[in-house]
Amino acid sequence: MNQRTVDSPWDWGVVIYSVLALAVFSFPGGVLNFMEERSGDSLLSAPTQLMRAIDHASAAIGLSEVGAELRGAFAAQIEQEDPP
């Protein structure tokens, strides 16, 4: 079996943007909150509307629930390692 390597910068770009897209679809609420906090001017209005659509799509297919579970597990892990 031939194993594919990532030699080209274009291949790295595809990998990086694929991971970013997965993160956005898995955690749309956090990205949306981040964008809404920083959209004081109308510069981020179009991207914010796009993130709202992604948030609704993610909730419709159940992916946002997976993201919420992952955030909860990560928060629990952080709290266990760092006592107050």
Backbone as CSV, one residue per row, in Angstrom:
resi,resn,N_x,N_y,N_z,CA_x,CA_y,CA_z,C_x,C_y,C_z
1,MET,0.841,-1.171,0.000,0.000,0.000,0.000,0.889,1.239,0.000
2,ASN,0.564,2.199,-0.850,1.323,3.439,-0.928,0.832,4.416,0.118
3,GLN,1.762,4.915,0.897,1.415,5.908,1.898,1.682,7.289,1.318
4,ARG,0.707,8.146,1.405,0.838,9.477,0.823,1.547,10.392,1.811
5,THR,2.491,11.151,1.324,3.197,12.110,2.164,2.749,13.517,1.792
6,VAL,2.964,14.419,2.704,2.603,15.812,2.478,3.890,16.576,2.210
7,ASP,4.223,16.691,0.929,5.462,17.361,0.544,5.219,18.778,0.048
8,SER,4.107,18.995,-0.545,3.813,20.273,-1.172,3.212,21.257,-0.166
9,PRO,3.517,22.544,-0.302,2.852,23.537,0.559,1.335,23.541,0.350
10,TRP,0.882,23.213,-0.834,-0.562,23.149,-1.100,-1.198,22.035,-0.290
11,ASP,-0.508,20.906,-0.174,-1.033,19.807,0.641,-1.127,20.216,2.105
12,TRP,-0.120,20.941,2.601,-0.163,21.420,3.986,-1.310,22.397,4.168
13,GLY,-1.542,23.243,3.176,-2.660,24.178,3.250,-3.992,23.465,3.349
14,VAL,-4.144,22.399,2.563,-5.381,21.616,2.608,-5.560,20.982,3.986
15,VAL,-4.484,20.454,4.539,-4.558,19.829,5.864,-4.928,20.859,6.926
16,ILE,-4.270,22.000,6.906,-4.521,23.027,7.919,-5.949,23.553,7.828
17,TYR,-6.406,23.859,6.614,-7.763,24.374,6.471,-8.818,23.317,6.762
18,SER,-8.504,22.063,6.545,-9.445,20.997,6.903,-9.603,20.900,8.412
19,VAL,-8.506,21.010,9.126,-8.571,20.976,10.586,-9.315,22.195,11.110
20,LEU,-9.057,23.369,10.530,-9.771,24.574,10.953,-11.268,24.459,10.680
21,ALA,-11.637,23.909,9.525,-13.061,23.736,9.208,-13.714,22.772,10.188
22,LEU,-13.027,21.698,10.538,-13.567,20.756,11.516,-13.747,21.423,12.870
23,ALA,-12.796,22.251,13.265,-12.912,22.961,14.547,-14.086,23.925,14.539
24,VAL,-14.280,24.626,13.431,-15.390,25.584,13.346,-16.724,24.862,13.402
25,PHE,-16.829,23.727,12.708,-18.081,22.986,12.728,-18.308,22.276,14.058
26,SER,-17.234,21.935,14.770,-17.390,21.257,16.051,-17.667,22.227,17.191
27,PHE,-17.113,23.425,17.101,-17.266,24.417,18.167,-17.816,25.732,17.628
28,PRO,-18.970,25.707,16.960,-19.450,26.952,16.343,-19.897,27.989,17.371
29,GLY,-20.381,27.546,18.517,-20.846,28.491,19.519,-19.728,29.372,20.038
30,GLY,-18.583,28.788,20.277,-17.445,29.558,20.770,-16.934,30.546,19.744
31,VAL,-16.865,30.127,18.499,-16.419,31.027,17.437,-17.440,32.149,17.249
32,LEU,-18.714,31.809,17.300,-19.762,32.816,17.138,-19.721,33.830,18.277
33,ASN,-19.560,33.365,19.505,-19.448,34.291,20.643,-18.233,35.201,20.495
34,PHE,-17.125,34.632,20.057,-15.904,35.405,19.846,-16.141,36.506,18.811
35,MET,-16.804,36.141,17.716,-17.042,37.117,16.656,-18.054,38.177,17.082
36,GLU,-19.067,37.786,17.838,-20.065,38.762,18.287,-19.469,39.756,19.277
37,GLU,-18.524,39.311,20.106,-17.885,40.212,21.051,-17.044,41.265,20.345
38,ARG,-16.488,40.899,19.204,-15.570,41.793,18.507,-16.193,42.503,17.317
39,SER,-17.481,42.395,17.136,-18.118,43.029,15.978,-18.752,44.355,16.363
40,GLY,-18.007,45.187,17.065,-18.501,46.498,17.438,-18.817,47.339,16.213
41,ASP,-17.944,47.292,15.230,-18.267,47.939,13.964,-18.857,46.894,13.031
42,SER,-19.239,47.307,11.879,-19.923,46.377,10.968,-18.954,45.559,10.129
43,LEU,-17.692,45.569,10.476,-16.691,44.853,9.703,-16.912,43.342,9.743
44,LEU,-17.373,42.822,10.860,-17.563,41.377,11.001,-19.016,40.948,10.845
45,SER,-19.878,41.775,10.295,-21.296,41.416,10.217,-21.534,40.244,9.260
46,ALA,-20.894,40.241,8.097,-21.086,39.133,7.150,-20.508,37.824,7.688
47,PRO,-19.273,37.807,8.216,-18.769,36.557,8.790,-19.594,36.071,9.983
48,THR,-20.127,37.020,10.773,-20.946,36.629,11.919,-22.236,35.970,11.447
49,GLN,-22.844,36.502,10.400,-24.044,35.872,9.848,-23.729,34.491,9.295
50,LEU,-22.578,34.338,8.666,-22.163,33.027,8.167,-21.967,32.054,9.326
51,MET,-21.376,32.518,10.428,-21.183,31.638,11.584,-22.504,31.247,12.220
52,ARG,-23.500,32.142,12.192,-24.823,31.774,12.704,-25.415,30.642,11.872
53,ALA,-25.235,30.713,10.548,-25.730,29.643,9.669,-24.987,28.339,9.936
54,ILE,-23.678,28.433,10.148,-22.888,27.237,10.461,-23.317,26.666,11.803
55,ASP,-23.607,27.528,12.763,-24.072,27.081,14.081,-25.389,26.325,13.949
56,HIS,-26.310,26.844,13.154,-27.590,26.165,12.952,-27.403,24.834,12.224
57,ALA,-26.534,24.808,11.218,-26.283,23.564,10.489,-25.617,22.532,11.382
58,SER,-24.679,22.977,12.201,-23.986,22.067,13.112,-24.954,21.483,14.133
59,ALA,-25.869,22.311,14.614,-26.868,21.814,15.569,-27.828,20.849,14.891
60,ALA,-28.144,21.097,13.622,-29.085,20.236,12.906,-28.525,18.834,12.688
61,ILE,-27.233,18.731,12.465,-26.656,17.406,12.226,-26.101,16.778,13.500
62,GLY,-26.154,17.509,14.618,-25.730,16.946,15.893,-24.263,17.116,16.212
63,LEU,-23.542,17.848,15.399,-22.109,17.996,15.623,-21.811,18.968,16.759
64,SER,-22.670,19.940,16.983,-22.405,20.886,18.069,-22.524,20.206,19.430
65,GLU,-23.356,19.170,19.530,-23.460,18.421,20.783,-22.157,17.687,21.079
66,VAL,-21.525,17.171,20.036,-20.229,16.510,20.212,-19.203,17.525,20.681
67,GLY,-19.231,18.711,20.083,-18.319,19.770,20.500,-18.532,20.172,21.945
68,ALA,-19.792,20.244,22.372,-20.092,20.595,23.768,-19.564,19.523,24.715
69,GLU,-19.694,18.261,24.340,-19.164,17.176,25.170,-17.642,17.242,25.244
70,LEU,-16.998,17.544,24.123,-15.540,17.662,24.118,-15.077,18.831,24.980
71,ARG,-15.784,19.968,24.898,-15.433,21.109,25.743,-15.600,20.764,27.218
72,GLY,-16.673,20.035,27.553,-16.890,19.637,28.938,-15.802,18.703,29.438
73,ALA,-15.410,17.752,28.605,-14.349,16.827,28.989,-13.025,17.561,29.154
74,PHE,-12.764,18.509,28.260,-11.523,19.283,28.353,-11.526,20.144,29.608
75,ALA,-12.651,20.779,29.912,-12.742,21.613,31.118,-12.565,20.771,32.374
76,ALA,-13.138,19.572,32.378,-12.989,18.686,33.537,-11.531,18.268,33.703
77,GLN,-10.855,18.023,32.609,-9.451,17.628,32.664,-8.592,18.775,33.192
78,ILE,-8.865,19.979,32.739,-8.103,21.130,33.209,-8.333,21.356,34.692
79,GLU,-9.567,21.241,35.149,-9.860,21.446,36.561,-9.207,20.387,37.430
80,GLN,-9.071,19.176,36.926,-8.424,18.116,37.708,-6.925,18.357,37.829
81,GLU,-6.305,18.908,36.787,-4.865,19.102,36.813,-4.457,20.359,37.548
82,ASP,-5.278,21.386,37.538,-4.924,22.662,38.160,-5.832,22.942,39.348
83,PRO,-5.446,22.497,40.548,-6.287,22.803,41.705,-6.214,24.303,42.014
84,PRO,-7.305,24.873,42.529,-7.322,26.318,42.812,-6.438,26.704,43.967
